[in-house]
Structures are given as structure tokens and as C-alpha cells.
Amino acid sequence: MRIVHLGLGGFFRAHQAWYTGAAPDAAEWGIAAFTGRSRTLADQLSEQDGLYTLVVRGPERDEMALQTALSDARAGTDLDAWRDYVARPEVAVITLTVTEAGYRRHRDGGLDLDDPDVRADLDALRRGGPTSTAPGRLVAGLAARRSAGAGPVAVVSCDNLPGNGEVTARVVHDLAKSADPALSDWIAESVAFVTTMVDRITPRTTSEDVQAVAARTGQQDAVPVVTEPFSEWLLSGDFPAGRPAWDAAGARFVDDITPHETRKLLMLNGGHSLLAYAGSARGHETIADAMADPLCRAWLDRWWDEASRYVPLPAPELTEYRAALAERFTNPRIRHRLVQIAADGSQKVPIRLLTVLRGERGAGRMPEGAVRMLAAWIGHLRGVGAPIDDAGAGPYRERAGSARDVIALLAPDLAGDTELAEAVDDAVRRDAQPPEGQHRP
């Protein structure tokens, strides 16, 4: 095994693991993957020798293929195994999918050293004890690698964060420097942090999916993964100890990932957030359901009009991408649940919304799509639509009675924009009543 992964879940198995298994040199690479904390998925995969079915769900039919890239599945609490794997000299790549919230960032972009879990990890690192957060586990693993003299390694974030390589490097260095400055120096010399842009819609697997795999293949698979036909992976950075031939499987290596990252973050992820909050407020359950609602679709089109102005790519490319997104979003056989997308809004909304909101207001325009996203999120914070599943929502919920107060916390530079606050409050009020014939979920 030459890859260690943190964040064993559906997206990882539909994306990074799929690319690794599809590479022509796949036999030379295997993945030891660790869950966040729960051991259930790890146990299920271990019982199946790491094998699982990938169900590629097109608009009309499914294609199913057995995936073999996963060599070992472990619970995230198995910290001895984590340190052991990261310390092995043959390991060349550490990948992670821990969601935006998993980086434990302060609002200034660095590690939140006031977070109780981060403080506990800092103490554990100084004592050699067990860590629990993603930054803590990365630092603990890299400390073990330094002690073993195992050489350089690449750390590859695959989460939806702008500059995710730089984000990962900063939180790792912040924690390492606080625990052991010499370790931070070693990380600077020996660890490359690779920036990526990832894209493949992967809804949660249902019991019906499990039954469909059994009926089609004749094999019992407790943990298949359902995904869409589309997949994209762009990477930028160095791999000092080597990497799989991911490019032969369709990944692209570029010098500057920012334009593509911005395209995906604003248009796909931003569109998802808008539909998650506005669509669930209108009683919808999935992205495809919301896309079938003319009002939600109109709001999305306005958001795309606004967001496109801030994506530094040629207009024809954006037009093509937008058409592809509409096709993907309307695939009725991909049940991408709005409640899943709505989680952790305090981490997602700022990075998906503020570039557009600030740019439009700076240009003197009142952006209807951006206003709608912010208003729908405030409605969500007030209990409308998808239930709140967001550890960082507390400060925003306390202020959710006033758009001005939410804006002041979200973007202090816009706190004095009375016209914007009034537009958002008006939008929230217009959404206060459910659509005719529907009830709030």
C-alpha cells in the first residue's frame, strides 16, 4: 500500500479510489483508508476484503463495476494503525476528504487554536497521546514519519475549499509549530501540499441501491456507492515520492488550478447551496426535484448569471459548463438529497457566496441570485426547510432574526450596506409562507 487516506466515505470511493483503480499502474498502488471516527463502514468493507460496487447512474440506466483499489479499511479511532501506515517509507501519498468543517479553521484562515478538540490534540501531541481532529491526525502521522526517517510525502486535500492545499498546509503547520517547532520545520522541508479541484456528485447509498446491486450482480454488497457519469479531478503540486498515473485515468495536472476551482466552487457548489436551502424551503427533497420547480430554476439561472462574472475562463467554456451542470442537476435518477448538501452551511456558504456578493455590490448591482441564497440560508437558520446539521451554526442562529446582523458576522465589510440588508430581509419575508398547496417539511 502506497496511499493512505483519511475520510473513508462514498465520495472518496467514487472519486480518488476510482481514479487509482482505473490507472494503468493500479497494481503498484493500494490504499489504506480510515474513517472519520465510526468503525461501521470500515468493518463492512473489511468483511468484503475492501471490494465494493460502484454504480454509475445515468439518466436511463446503471453501470456497475467492482472496485479493487482499497487494500485496507480502518476505523478512524485506530490511531496506531494510522501512524504505522503514514510512517512506512513506501507510502508516497496521503489524501483526505474530511469536509470543509474538518479543517477546524479560525475565521482568519488559520487553525482555530481555541477549538476544544484542537486544544486536546495539541496536548496529546505534546504527550504522544491519541489525536481526534483531521489536523491532529495529520500532524501525528507526519511526526511518526519523521521519527521513522521515511522520507518525503505528498498530502492531497480533496475537499471543496479554495486553495485546499494551502489550507491544509496552514492548519498542519499551525498545529505542528505549537506542538513541536522542529516538526514544523521538517514538514516544510519534506511534505508537499497539493491543491486539487474535485467533482463527482455522490448521493448517499440507500437500501434500495443495495438491493439493486444484489439483483443485478448476484453478489451481496453491503456498501455499494452510487455516483453520476461525470467526473473531474484537477491537481496542482509536486509528488516528491511519486504518484499513480491518475492522468491516464482522466485526471488533469495543471500549473494554475484557480480558474477551474473558482468555476466549480461558484457555479456547482454555490448552485447546490442555493437549491439546498431554497428548494427544501419549498418542500423539495432532491436537487432534481428543485430543478423541476420553475421558481427554483429561475433563481439558479440568476445565480449562474452573477457567478459567471467572477470565473476567469472564456465565455464559451462557461456556457458549456453551465449546460453540463443543468443536465447533471436534472438527472432524476441521482437522488442528491438537499438535506445532505445543506449540512455545515456556516463553512460552505461564506466561500460559495461572498465573492459574488461583494463583487456585485461593489459594482453597484443588487444580485438577486446571491440575495436569494443568503435569504434562504437565513430561513434555514430560523428552522425553515432542511434541518440544521452544522456545528458552527450557533453564532449565526443567534443573529438570524436580522439580515443585517447575519451579514455583519458573515462579511463585516458589508455590515453598513443598508440596501443589501433590506433586500435580504424582504426575500426572507417573501419566503416566510410555504408555496400554495405545500407544507413546511
ABEGO torsion letter per residue (X at the ends): XABBBBGBBAAAAABAAAAAAABAAAAABBBBBBBAABAAAAAAAAAAGGBBBBBBBBAABBBBBBBAABABBBBAABAAAAAAAAABAABABBBBBAEAAAAGBBAAGBBBAABAAAAAAAAAAAAGBBBABAAAAAAAAAAAAAAAGAEBBBBBBABBBBGAAAAAAAAAAAAAAAABAAAAAAAAAABBBBBBBBBBBBBBBBAAAAAAAAAAAGBBBABBBBBBABBBBBBBEBBAAEBBBAAAAGBBBBABAAAAAAAAAAAAAAAAAAAAAAAAAAGBABAAAAAABAAAAAAAAAAAAAAAAABBBBAAAAAAAAAAAAAAAABAABBBBAAAAABGAAAAAAAAAAAAAAAAAAAGBBBAAAAAAAAAAAAAAAGBEBBBBBAAAAAAAAAAABAAAAAAAABAAAAABAAAAAAAAAAAAAAABBBBGBBBX
